[in-house]
Amino acid sequence: MCEREHQGYIDAHNHSLNNRLELLSSNVCGCFCCLVIFTPNYITKWLDVEDGYLGPTGRCPNCGQASVIGSASCYPITTEFLTVLERYWFAMAELVPNPDPEESERVDKLRGKLWGIH
């Protein structure tokens, strides 16, 4: 049972890193790059410290990205939620509405630097 309070889709990204144990203890996983939902037994490739990661990180069996979160994270593994994450983390040109104006401004500045706007 998930009893954790979450601060939103920004924090969900933390569950896509160093996540081997969490993914393997999940009933279902999803990739917020390609939006595919699958069971953890389909994850056969992992990135680790030698690849520049903090620990074992699952790669999506469909697209190969390290953008996988599992149901043990207590986030909903649904197409709708994965789409929100994809828009935030991969579709940099699109802005996902954020209820926190300070966070939105900070993210906009970071995106602007990435795209050479600011």
C-alpha positions in Angstrom: 0.0 0.0 0.0 1.3 3.4 -0.9 1.1 5.9 1.9 3.6 8.4 0.7 2.7 12.0 -0.1 4.0 13.1 -3.5 4.8 16.6 -4.6 3.8 15.9 -8.2 5.2 14.8 -11.5 8.6 16.5 -10.9 9.4 14.2 -8.0 8.2 11.1 -10.0 11.4 11.5 -12.1 13.5 10.5 -9.1 11.9 7.0 -9.3 13.4 6.5 -12.7 16.9 6.5 -11.3 18.7 3.9 -9.2 15.4 2.0 -9.3 16.2 -1.7 -9.8 14.7 -2.9 -6.5 11.7 -0.7 -6.8 11.0 -1.8 -10.4 11.4 -5.5 -9.5 9.0 -5.1 -6.6 6.4 -3.4 -8.8 3.4 -5.1 -10.4 3.6 -2.9 -13.5 6.0 -0.4 -14.9 5.8 2.3 -17.5 8.1 4.4 -19.6 7.5 8.1 -19.7 9.4 8.5 -23.0 7.5 6.1 -25.2 4.4 5.6 -22.9 4.5 1.8 -23.0 3.3 0.0 -19.9 4.7 -3.5 -19.1 5.6 -5.9 -16.3 9.0 -5.7 -14.8 10.1 -9.1 -16.2 10.4 -7.4 -19.6 13.3 -5.2 -18.3 16.5 -6.9 -19.4 18.9 -4.0 -19.7 20.2 -1.9 -16.9 22.5 1.1 -16.6 24.8 1.4 -13.6 27.6 3.4 -12.0 30.0 2.6 -14.8 27.5 4.2 -17.2 27.4 7.4 -15.1 24.3 6.5 -13.0 24.0 6.4 -9.2 22.9 2.8 -9.2 21.1 0.1 -11.2 18.6 1.9 -13.4 16.1 0.1 -15.6 15.9 0.8 -19.4 12.7 0.6 -21.2 12.3 -2.7 -23.2 10.6 -0.7 -26.0 12.7 2.5 -26.5 15.8 1.8 -24.4 15.5 5.1 -22.4 16.1 5.2 -18.6 12.6 6.7 -18.1 10.9 3.8 -16.3 8.9 4.0 -13.1 7.1 1.2 -11.3 3.9 0.9 -9.4 6.0 0.5 -6.1 6.8 4.2 -6.5 3.2 4.9 -5.5 2.6 6.9 -8.7 -0.1 5.8 -11.1 1.3 3.8 -14.0 -1.3 5.0 -16.5 -1.0 6.4 -20.0 -2.4 9.7 -18.7 0.2 10.1 -16.0 3.1 8.9 -18.2 1.9 11.4 -20.8 2.2 14.2 -18.2 5.7 13.1 -17.4 6.7 12.8 -21.0 5.4 16.3 -21.8 7.4 17.7 -18.8 10.6 15.8 -19.3 10.8 15.3 -23.0 8.7 17.8 -24.8 10.7 20.8 -23.7 9.0 23.2 -26.1 5.6 22.5 -24.4 4.9 23.7 -21.0 2.8 21.6 -18.6 0.7 23.8 -16.3 2.2 23.9 -12.9 0.2 25.1 -9.9 3.3 26.5 -8.2 4.2 29.8 -10.0 7.8 29.9 -8.6 8.5 26.3 -9.8 7.0 27.2 -13.2 9.3 30.2 -13.5 12.4 28.2 -12.5 11.5 25.5 -15.0 10.9 28.0 -17.7 14.3 29.6 -17.1 16.0 26.1 -17.2 14.2 25.3 -20.4 15.2 28.6 -21.9 18.8 28.0 -21.2 18.6 24.5 -22.8 17.0 26.1 -25.9 19.2 29.2 -25.8 16.2 31.5 -25.2 17.3 33.2 -22.0 
